Amino acid sequence: MTQTVTIDDIEYDLDKLSDEAKNQLVSLQYIDQQLQKLNLETAILKMARLVYVKNDLP
């Protein structure tokens, strides 16, 4: 079974990628994971901020 990856609506056959392209794919996966983590942290911080604002400052 051929493994593929889709990036920007383009499907790539992993077996046909060069080593450089495979390295770039690993980097892209890492970046996507970090962005997902940062988006989650941003959502948490925004929620915490709302709680502080709703609790009226003295």
Secondary structure, 3 states (H helix, E strand, C coil): CCCEEEECCEEEEHHHCCHHHHHHHHHHHHHHHHHHHHHHHHHHHHHHHHHHHHCCCC
